[in-house]
Amino acid sequence: MSANGCLRPGELAQIAGVSTDTLRHYERKGLLKAARSSNGYREYPSDAPARMRLVQRALSVGFSLDELATFLSMRDHGAAPCHDVRALAARKLKELDSRIQGLSELRDELRVLLADWDARLASTHGGGKALLLESLAEAPSTRRRHNKLGGKA
């Protein structure tokens, strides 16, 4: 830590467990603010480790860097984006529930598919073709569900 209580990029990166490139990226996004020392080096305020913990935790629960930047900018300018933050988290939970439901349905479909394939393989003798991939064309719901989950057809 420098004499003025600020952290150098390497120090903050080590504390936060990220690279200095990540710090610069977060700074460009508006998530962190750095001042410049008299010699031109970046210096982060003493509360930067707490800010990094907030950013890392928010990312881990699904907020994007851009969403965080918006909320943190609002907060840094005296606004209280609490209702917006809560509403976004609720939307993310709803989306996550939908994805989980879709994944659960896909899991069930794969179990049925594997049981069918096991039966096909058991009835195939001498290394003959079981036509497993061709059987996928018989189950169009896989394609629809994959699209619903964000995949490509």
C-alpha positions in Angstrom: 0.0 0.0 0.0 1.3 3.4 -0.9 2.0 6.2 1.6 -1.4 7.8 0.9 -3.3 4.6 1.7 -4.0 3.7 -1.9 -3.4 0.3 -3.5 -1.3 -0.3 -6.5 -2.8 -2.4 -9.2 -0.6 -5.5 -8.4 -1.6 -5.3 -4.7 -5.4 -5.0 -5.5 -5.1 -7.8 -8.0 -3.5 -10.1 -5.5 -6.0 -9.2 -2.8 -8.9 -9.8 -5.2 -7.4 -12.9 -6.8 -7.7 -11.4 -10.4 -5.2 -10.1 -12.9 -4.2 -6.5 -13.4 -5.8 -6.9 -16.9 -9.1 -7.6 -15.1 -8.7 -4.5 -13.0 -8.1 -2.4 -16.1 -11.1 -4.0 -17.8 -13.3 -3.3 -14.7 -12.0 0.3 -14.7 -12.9 0.7 -18.4 -16.4 -0.7 -17.6 -16.8 1.8 -14.8 -16.8 -0.8 -12.0 -13.6 0.5 -10.4 -12.1 3.9 -10.2 -8.4 4.6 -10.1 -6.6 7.8 -9.5 -3.2 8.6 -11.0 -0.2 9.2 -8.8 2.2 12.0 -9.4 4.3 9.6 -11.5 1.3 8.5 -13.6 0.7 5.1 -12.0 -2.8 3.9 -11.2 -3.8 3.9 -7.5 -7.0 2.4 -6.2 -8.7 3.7 -3.1 -8.5 1.7 0.2 -12.2 0.6 -0.3 -11.4 -1.0 -3.7 -11.1 -4.6 -2.2 -14.6 -4.3 -0.8 -15.8 -3.0 -4.2 -14.1 -6.0 -5.9 -15.8 -8.4 -3.5 -19.1 -6.8 -4.3 -18.4 -7.1 -8.1 -17.2 -10.7 -7.8 -20.2 -11.8 -5.7 -22.7 -10.0 -8.1 -21.1 -11.8 -11.1 -21.4 -15.1 -9.3 -25.2 -14.7 -8.9 -25.7 -13.7 -12.5 -25.3 -10.0 -12.9 -23.4 -8.9 -16.0 -20.6 -6.3 -15.9 -22.7 -3.8 -17.8 -25.6 -4.3 -15.4 -23.3 -3.8 -12.4 -21.7 -0.8 -14.0 -25.1 0.9 -14.4 -26.2 0.2 -10.8 -22.8 1.2 -9.4 -22.7 4.4 -11.4 -26.2 5.2 -10.1 -25.1 4.5 -6.6 -21.9 6.4 -6.9 -23.9 9.5 -8.1 -26.1 9.4 -5.0 -29.1 7.4 -6.3 -30.5 4.3 -4.7 -31.0 1.6 -7.4 -32.2 -0.9 -4.8 -35.6 -1.5 -6.5 -34.0 -1.9 -9.9 -31.4 -4.3 -8.5 -34.1 -6.4 -6.9 -36.3 -6.4 -10.0 -33.4 -7.5 -12.1 -32.5 -10.3 -9.7 -36.1 -11.4 -9.7 -36.1 -11.5 -13.6 -32.8 -13.5 -13.4 -34.4 -16.0 -11.0 -37.4 -16.4 -13.3 -35.1 -17.0 -16.3 -33.0 -19.4 -14.3 -36.1 -21.4 -13.2 -37.2 -21.6 -16.8 -33.8 -22.9 -17.9 -33.8 -25.4 -15.0 -37.2 -26.6 -16.1 -36.0 -26.9 -19.7 -32.9 -28.8 -18.6 -34.9 -31.1 -16.4 -37.2 -31.9 -19.4 -34.1 -32.4 -21.6 -32.6 -34.8 -19.0 -35.8 -36.8 -18.9 -35.9 -36.9 -22.7 -32.3 -38.1 -22.8 -33.1 -40.9 -20.3 -35.9 -42.1 -22.6 -33.6 -41.8 -25.6 -30.8 -43.8 -23.9 -33.3 -46.5 -22.9 -34.4 -46.7 -26.6 -30.8 -46.8 -27.8 -30.0 -49.5 -25.3 -32.9 -51.6 -26.6 -31.7 -50.9 -30.2 -28.2 -51.9 -29.4 -29.3 -55.1 -27.6 -31.3 -56.2 -30.6 -28.4 -55.5 -33.0 -26.3 -58.5 -33.6 -22.7 -58.8 -34.9 -21.8 -55.2 -34.8 -24.7 -54.2 -37.2 -26.0 -50.7 -37.5 -28.4 -49.7 -34.7 -29.2 -46.4 -36.5 -29.0 -44.4 -33.2 -28.4 -41.0 -34.9 -31.1 -41.7 -37.4 -33.5 -42.3 -34.5 -33.1 -38.7 -33.5 -35.1 -37.6 -36.5 -38.0 -39.5 -34.9 -38.0 -37.2 -31.9 -38.4 -33.6 -33.1 -39.0 -32.3 -29.5 -35.3 -32.4 -28.9 -34.7 -29.7 -31.5 -37.5 -27.5 -30.1 -36.2 -27.9 -26.5 -32.6 -27.2 -27.6 -33.7 -24.0 -29.2 -35.7 -23.0 -26.1 -32.5 -23.5 -24.0 -30.5 -21.2 -26.2 -28.9 -23.8 -28.4 -28.8 -23.8 -32.2 -30.7 -26.2 -34.3 
